[in-house]
Amino acid sequence: MSTTKHLKHLKNLKIDEVDENIEELEVVVDDVFPALVGTVVVSLIILGIFLSRLYIRWSVDCSSKNKMTGKTIVITGANTGLGRATATELAKRGGRVILACRDKVKGEAVARTIRRKVNNQNVIAMKCDLGNLRAIKDFATELCENEREVNVLINNAAYMGPKGSTADGLEKCFGVNYLGHFYLTWLLQEKLRKSAPARIINVTSDSYVKGKLDFDDLAMTKSYTIFDAYCRSKLAMVVFNQECHRHYSTGVIFSYAVHPGAVSTDLLRNWPGLTGNILRAASRVLFKSPEQGCQTIVHCAIADKIREHSGKLFVNCRQTKVKDFVKDKELGKKLWNVSLHLCGLDSEIVEDPEPDVAAAGATEIPEAAKAAKEAERPAAPQPSKPASQPQQAQQPSASAQSNENQE
């Protein structure tokens, strides 16, 4: 009996020890578990950021070794970000680079920096405010007077920020990002044609898929958000790129749209509030550098064997498909004509004739042509006069003299 009681006692002691150990373990778990969970969550977040950064920053370098010696390149918004990186790369390849900047003082400072960096003295800055149609015309006039050729036009400058107006009263994002470039391209078309083969590069964004062109509300009075306005302007640039191909390719001017990817530039500097601060901080961590982002722009400016891709969109130095709704020719035609109107070029708008009018024009003789034919007919012979008036019969009639004088 004593042995049995002793064993029971030992068993009870072990059970008590196990219970105590379990309680101690529960206390430890209560203390450590939140920290453990927090560590796991933070690790997953860091891993997610790292993988996202790898995905967003993935880019392809321009593989072409072509030089730009003897070529003139015009780049808008070239004093910062993508424009500056593109200008540096093309100047490094020997090109004559013109920095079209809203602030000429900043542009000249950047031009000096690029000249020293790449040892190319053919880098100059000129004032071009894309928010002012008169300033654009002045820039184009000065450029055409001073430059023998323009081989590449890179429409790069962009605005993203609160709602505002250009000097001409247009919505600022649409006016600067799209319409200013439309007008500049229009003014330089003859210079580009004389420099053929020439190229137009329109920097856009994959956000164009979320854009909407409402021609009845170009001022965006119904609703305005920074992102929606930006998406609309980039949609207009993609459509414009296709129209450039339709209008200018016959003059051996090739056009390419470029989505450079998410690039850390000054584009977000005007985004207000906490959202802007977060976006700017995220862009510095996650987005490509301007040197990475400019590679596709450089590729479209210098690469060989891409003429057949004129009018197309390029991403990471490769041609990619655009959404079907962008290919609508009626949309492109309407945007082109509205843009001409907004730029005061109404006389350049050409509407297609109605089918019945065209058919009639192919068979009917216009009134002016009829009148010309009548004038070309010889005068009708005069009836013979009596013999007593031979001299009068030899005189031409007054109407015949009139016809001769008109001829």
C-alpha positions as CSV (number, residue, x, y, z in Angstrom):
1,M,0.0,0.0,0.0
2,S,2.7,2.4,0.8
3,T,4.3,1.8,-2.5
4,T,1.1,2.5,-4.3
5,K,0.5,5.7,-2.4
6,H,4.0,6.8,-3.2
7,L,3.5,6.3,-6.9
8,K,0.3,8.2,-6.8
9,H,2.0,11.1,-5.0
10,L,4.8,11.2,-7.6
11,K,2.2,11.1,-10.4
12,N,0.4,14.1,-8.8
13,L,3.6,16.0,-8.5
14,K,4.4,15.4,-12.2
15,I,0.9,16.6,-13.2
16,D,1.4,19.7,-11.1
17,E,4.8,20.4,-12.7
18,V,3.3,19.9,-16.2
19,D,0.5,22.3,-15.3
20,E,3.0,24.9,-14.1
21,N,5.0,24.5,-17.3
22,I,2.0,25.0,-19.4
23,E,1.1,28.1,-17.5
24,E,4.6,29.4,-17.9
25,L,4.5,28.6,-21.6
26,E,1.2,30.5,-22.0
27,V,2.7,33.5,-20.3
28,V,5.7,33.4,-22.6
29,V,3.5,33.0,-25.7
30,D,1.4,35.9,-24.6
31,D,4.5,38.1,-24.3
32,V,6.2,36.9,-27.5
33,F,3.4,36.2,-29.9
34,P,2.6,39.8,-30.8
35,A,6.2,40.5,-31.5
36,L,6.4,37.3,-33.6
37,V,3.4,38.2,-35.6
38,G,4.7,41.7,-36.1
39,T,8.0,40.4,-37.3
40,V,6.3,38.1,-39.8
41,V,4.0,40.9,-41.1
42,V,6.9,43.4,-41.4
43,S,9.0,40.7,-43.2
44,L,6.2,40.1,-45.7
45,I,5.7,43.8,-46.3
46,I,9.4,44.2,-47.0
47,L,9.4,41.2,-49.3
48,G,6.4,42.7,-51.1
49,I,8.0,46.0,-51.5
50,F,11.2,44.4,-52.7
51,L,9.4,42.3,-55.3
52,S,7.2,45.3,-56.4
53,R,10.4,47.4,-56.8
54,L,11.9,44.7,-58.9
55,Y,8.8,44.5,-61.1
56,I,8.3,48.3,-61.5
57,R,12.0,49.1,-62.0
58,W,12.5,46.3,-64.6
59,S,13.7,47.9,-67.8
60,V,15.5,47.2,-71.0
61,D,18.5,49.3,-72.1
62,C,18.6,50.6,-75.6
63,S,20.8,48.2,-77.5
64,S,21.5,50.4,-80.5
65,K,25.0,51.9,-80.8
66,N,24.0,54.4,-83.4
67,K,25.5,57.9,-83.2
68,M,23.5,61.1,-83.6
69,T,26.3,63.2,-85.1
70,G,25.0,65.8,-87.4
71,K,21.4,65.3,-86.2
72,T,19.3,68.0,-84.4
73,I,17.0,66.9,-81.6
74,V,14.4,69.1,-79.9
75,I,13.2,67.9,-76.4
76,T,10.5,69.6,-74.5
77,G,10.7,69.6,-70.7
78,A,14.4,68.9,-70.9
79,N,15.6,70.7,-67.8
80,T,14.6,67.8,-65.5
81,G,13.6,64.2,-65.2
82,L,13.1,62.1,-68.3
83,G,13.8,65.1,-70.7
84,R,17.2,65.8,-69.0
85,A,18.2,62.1,-69.0
86,T,17.2,61.8,-72.7
87,A,19.1,65.0,-73.6
88,T,22.2,63.7,-71.8
89,E,22.1,60.3,-73.6
90,L,21.6,61.8,-77.1
91,A,24.2,64.5,-76.5
92,K,26.6,61.7,-75.5
93,R,26.0,60.2,-78.9
94,G,27.0,63.4,-80.7
95,G,23.7,65.0,-81.4
96,R,22.9,68.7,-81.4
97,V,20.3,68.9,-78.6
98,I,17.9,71.8,-78.0
99,L,16.4,71.9,-74.6
100,A,12.9,73.5,-74.9
101,C,12.2,74.7,-71.4
102,R,9.6,76.9,-69.8
103,D,12.3,78.4,-67.5
104,K,15.2,79.4,-69.8
105,V,17.5,80.2,-66.8
106,K,17.2,76.6,-65.5
107,G,17.4,75.3,-69.0
108,E,20.8,77.0,-69.6
109,A,22.1,75.7,-66.3
110,V,21.2,72.2,-67.3
111,A,22.7,72.7,-70.8
112,R,26.0,73.8,-69.2
113,T,26.0,70.7,-67.0
114,I,25.3,68.4,-69.9
115,R,28.0,70.1,-72.1
116,R,30.6,69.5,-69.3
117,K,29.5,66.0,-68.6
118,V,29.5,64.6,-72.2
119,N,32.0,67.0,-73.8
120,N,29.5,68.1,-76.4
121,Q,29.2,71.9,-77.0
122,N,26.1,71.5,-79.2
123,V,23.6,71.5,-76.3
124,I,21.6,74.7,-76.1
125,A,18.5,75.9,-74.2
126,M,15.6,77.8,-75.6
127,K,12.5,79.2,-74.0
128,C,9.2,77.3,-74.8
129,D,6.1,77.6,-72.6
130,L,3.7,74.9,-73.7
131,G,0.9,76.6,-71.8
132,N,1.0,79.6,-74.1
133,L,0.3,79.2,-77.8
134,R,1.9,82.5,-78.7
135,A,5.1,81.5,-76.9
136,I,5.1,78.2,-78.8
137,K,4.9,80.0,-82.1
138,D,7.7,82.3,-81.1
139,F,9.8,79.3,-80.2
140,A,9.1,77.5,-83.4
141,T,9.8,80.7,-85.5
142,E,13.2,81.2,-83.8
143,L,14.0,77.6,-84.1
144,C,13.3,77.4,-87.8
145,E,15.3,80.6,-88.4
146,N,18.4,79.4,-86.5
147,E,18.4,75.7,-87.2
148,R,19.1,74.1,-90.6
149,E,17.3,70.8,-89.7
150,V,15.2,69.2,-87.0
151,N,15.6,65.5,-87.3
152,V,13.9,64.4,-84.1
153,L,11.1,66.0,-82.1
154,I,10.5,64.6,-78.6
155,N,7.3,65.7,-77.0
156,N,8.1,65.0,-73.4
157,A,7.0,67.8,-71.1
158,A,4.0,67.2,-68.8
159,Y,2.0,68.7,-66.0
160,M,0.2,66.8,-63.2
161,G,-1.5,68.8,-60.4
162,P,-4.5,70.8,-59.3
163,K,-6.9,72.2,-61.8
164,G,-5.6,75.3,-63.6
165,S,-5.7,77.2,-66.9
166,T,-3.2,77.9,-69.6
167,A,-2.5,81.4,-70.9
168,D,-5.2,80.7,-73.5
169,G,-7.8,79.7,-71.0
170,L,-7.6,75.9,-71.6
171,E,-7.5,73.2,-68.9
172,K,-3.9,73.1,-67.9
173,C,-3.2,69.4,-68.0
174,F,-4.8,69.0,-71.4
175,G,-3.2,72.2,-72.7
176,V,0.4,71.5,-71.6
177,N,0.6,67.8,-72.0
178,Y,-1.3,67.5,-75.3
179,L,-2.4,70.6,-77.1
180,G,0.9,72.5,-76.7
181,H,2.7,69.5,-78.3
182,F,0.1,69.3,-81.1
183,Y,0.7,72.9,-82.0
184,L,4.5,72.7,-81.8
185,T,4.5,69.6,-84.0
186,W,2.2,71.4,-86.5
187,L,4.5,74.4,-86.6
188,L,7.6,72.3,-87.1
189,Q,6.1,69.9,-89.7
190,E,7.8,71.7,-92.7
191,K,11.1,71.7,-91.0
192,L,10.8,68.0,-90.2
193,R,9.7,67.3,-93.7
194,K,12.7,69.1,-95.1
195,S,14.9,67.1,-92.7
196,A,13.4,63.7,-93.7
197,P,13.7,61.1,-92.7
198,A,12.6,62.6,-89.4
199,R,11.0,61.2,-86.2
200,I,8.3,62.4,-83.7
201,I,8.4,60.8,-80.3
202,N,5.3,61.3,-78.1
203,V,5.9,60.4,-74.5
204,T,2.7,59.0,-73.0
205,S,1.7,56.6,-70.2
206,D,-0.1,53.3,-69.9
207,S,-2.7,55.3,-67.8
208,Y,-4.2,56.3,-71.1
209,V,-6.5,53.2,-70.8
210,K,-8.3,55.0,-68.0
211,G,-8.7,58.3,-69.9
212,K,-11.9,59.6,-71.4
213,L,-12.1,62.2,-74.1
214,D,-15.3,64.2,-73.7
215,F,-15.3,66.9,-76.4
216,D,-18.3,68.6,-74.9
217,D,-16.4,69.2,-71.6
218,L,-12.8,69.7,-72.4
219,A,-12.6,72.2,-69.5
220,M,-13.6,69.3,-67.1
221,T,-16.2,71.5,-65.4
222,K,-18.4,68.5,-64.5
223,S,-15.7,66.8,-62.4
224,Y,-12.0,67.1,-62.1
225,T,-9.4,64.9,-60.4
226,I,-5.7,65.1,-60.9
227,F,-5.4,61.5,-62.1
228,D,-8.4,61.7,-64.5
229,A,-7.0,64.9,-66.1
230,Y,-3.6,63.3,-66.5
231,C,-5.1,60.1,-68.0
232,R,-7.1,62.1,-70.5
233,S,-4.1,64.0,-71.7
234,K,-2.1,60.8,-72.2
235,L,-5.0,59.2,-74.1
236,A,-5.0,62.3,-76.4
237,M,-1.2,61.8,-76.9
238,V,-1.7,58.2,-78.0
239,V,-4.5,59.1,-80.4
240,F,-2.4,62.0,-81.6
241,N,0.6,59.7,-82.3
242,Q,-1.6,57.6,-84.6
243,E,-2.8,60.8,-86.4
244,C,0.8,62.0,-86.8
245,H,1.5,58.8,-88.7
246,R,-1.6,59.3,-90.9
247,H,-0.8,62.9,-91.7
248,Y,3.0,63.0,-91.8
249,S,4.2,59.6,-92.8
250,T,3.9,60.5,-96.5
251,G,6.5,63.1,-95.9
252,V,8.9,60.5,-94.4
253,I,8.2,61.6,-90.9
254,F,7.7,58.7,-88.5
255,S,6.0,58.9,-85.2
256,Y,6.3,56.7,-82.1
257,A,4.5,56.8,-78.7
258,V,6.5,55.8,-75.7
259,H,5.5,54.6,-72.3
260,P,8.6,54.9,-70.2
261,G,7.2,53.2,-67.2
262,A,6.9,54.5,-63.6
263,V,9.8,56.9,-63.3
264,S,10.9,59.0,-60.3
265,T,10.7,62.6,-61.7
266,D,9.4,65.9,-60.6
267,L,6.0,65.1,-62.2
268,L,4.4,64.6,-58.8
269,R,5.8,67.8,-57.3
270,N,2.4,69.7,-57.7
271,W,0.3,66.9,-56.1
272,P,-1.0,68.5,-52.9
273,G,-1.5,67.2,-49.4
274,L,-0.6,63.9,-47.7
275,T,-1.4,62.0,-50.8
276,G,1.3,63.9,-52.7
277,N,3.8,63.3,-49.9
278,I,3.2,59.6,-49.9
279,L,3.4,59.3,-53.7
280,R,6.6,61.3,-53.8
281,A,8.2,59.1,-51.1
282,A,7.0,55.9,-52.8
283,S,8.3,57.1,-56.2
284,R,11.8,57.6,-54.8
285,V,11.8,54.0,-53.5
286,L,9.9,52.1,-56.1
287,F,10.1,53.8,-59.4
288,K,12.8,53.7,-62.1
289,S,15.5,56.3,-62.3
290,P,15.2,58.8,-65.2
291,E,18.3,57.2,-66.8
292,Q,16.4,53.9,-66.9
293,G,13.2,55.4,-68.0
294,C,14.7,57.3,-71.0
295,Q,16.0,54.1,-72.7
296,T,12.9,53.5,-74.8
297,I,12.8,57.1,-75.8
298,V,16.4,56.9,-77.0
299,H,15.6,53.6,-78.7
300,C,12.8,55.2,-80.8
301,A,15.1,58.2,-81.6
302,I,18.1,56.2,-82.9
303,A,17.2,52.6,-83.6
304,D,17.2,51.1,-87.1
305,K,14.4,49.0,-88.6
306,I,11.5,50.5,-86.7
307,R,10.0,52.5,-89.6
308,E,7.2,49.9,-90.1
309,H,6.2,50.5,-86.5
310,S,5.4,54.2,-87.1
311,G,2.2,55.2,-85.2
312,K,2.7,52.4,-82.7
313,L,3.3,52.3,-78.9
314,F,6.7,51.2,-77.5
315,V,7.4,49.8,-74.0
316,N,10.8,48.6,-72.9
317,C,12.2,49.1,-76.4
318,R,9.5,46.9,-77.9
319,Q,6.4,47.7,-79.9
320,T,3.2,46.7,-78.0
321,K,-0.5,46.8,-78.8
322,V,-2.8,49.6,-77.9
323,K,-6.4,49.2,-76.8
324,D,-8.9,48.9,-79.7
325,F,-10.9,52.0,-78.8
326,V,-7.8,54.1,-79.5
327,K,-7.7,52.9,-83.1
328,D,-11.0,54.6,-83.9
329,K,-10.3,56.8,-86.9
330,E,-13.3,59.0,-86.2
331,L,-12.0,59.7,-82.7
332,G,-8.6,60.6,-84.2
333,K,-10.2,62.8,-86.8
334,K,-12.3,64.6,-84.3
335,L,-9.4,65.2,-81.9
336,W,-7.3,66.5,-84.8
337,N,-10.0,68.9,-86.0
338,V,-10.8,70.1,-82.5
339,S,-7.1,70.7,-81.8
340,L,-6.8,72.7,-85.0
341,H,-9.8,74.8,-83.9
342,L,-8.3,75.4,-80.4
343,C,-5.1,76.5,-82.0
344,G,-6.8,79.0,-84.3
345,L,-6.2,76.9,-87.4
346,D,-9.8,76.5,-88.5
347,S,-8.7,77.1,-92.1
348,E,-6.7,73.9,-92.0
349,I,-9.7,71.8,-91.1
350,V,-10.7,69.5,-94.0
351,E,-14.0,67.6,-93.7
352,D,-14.7,64.7,-96.0
353,P,-17.4,65.4,-98.5
354,E,-20.8,63.8,-98.2
355,P,-21.2,60.6,-100.3
356,D,-23.9,62.2,-102.5
357,V,-21.9,65.4,-103.0
358,A,-18.8,63.4,-103.9
359,A,-20.7,61.4,-106.4
360,A,-22.3,64.4,-108.0
361,G,-18.9,66.1,-108.2
362,A,-17.5,63.1,-110.2
363,T,-20.2,63.6,-112.9
364,E,-21.4,67.2,-112.9
365,I,-19.5,70.1,-114.3
366,P,-19.1,72.9,-111.7
367,E,-20.6,76.3,-112.6
368,A,-17.1,77.9,-112.8
369,A,-15.9,75.3,-115.2
370,K,-19.0,75.9,-117.4
371,A,-18.3,79.6,-117.5
372,A,-14.7,79.0,-118.5
373,K,-15.8,76.8,-121.3
374,E,-18.3,79.4,-122.5
375,A,-15.5,82.0,-122.5
376,E,-13.3,79.8,-124.6
377,R,-15.9,79.3,-127.4
378,P,-15.4,81.5,-130.5
379,A,-17.9,84.3,-131.1
380,A,-20.9,83.4,-133.2
381,P,-20.6,84.6,-136.8
382,Q,-22.6,87.7,-137.6
383,P,-25.3,87.6,-140.3
384,S,-24.3,89.0,-143.7
385,K,-25.0,92.7,-144.3
386,P,-26.3,94.4,-147.4
387,A,-23.7,95.2,-150.1
388,S,-24.2,98.9,-149.5
389,Q,-22.5,98.5,-146.0
390,P,-19.4,96.4,-146.8
391,Q,-17.2,98.2,-144.2
392,Q,-19.6,97.5,-141.3
393,A,-19.7,93.8,-142.2
394,Q,-15.9,93.7,-141.7
395,Q,-16.1,95.2,-138.2
396,P,-16.4,92.8,-135.3
397,S,-19.5,93.1,-133.2
398,A,-19.4,94.8,-129.8
399,S,-20.0,91.6,-127.9
400,A,-17.1,89.9,-129.8
401,Q,-14.8,92.7,-128.9
402,S,-15.9,92.4,-125.3
403,N,-15.2,88.7,-125.3
404,E,-11.7,89.3,-126.8
405,N,-10.9,91.9,-124.2
406,Q,-12.0,89.5,-121.4
407,E,-9.8,86.7,-122.8
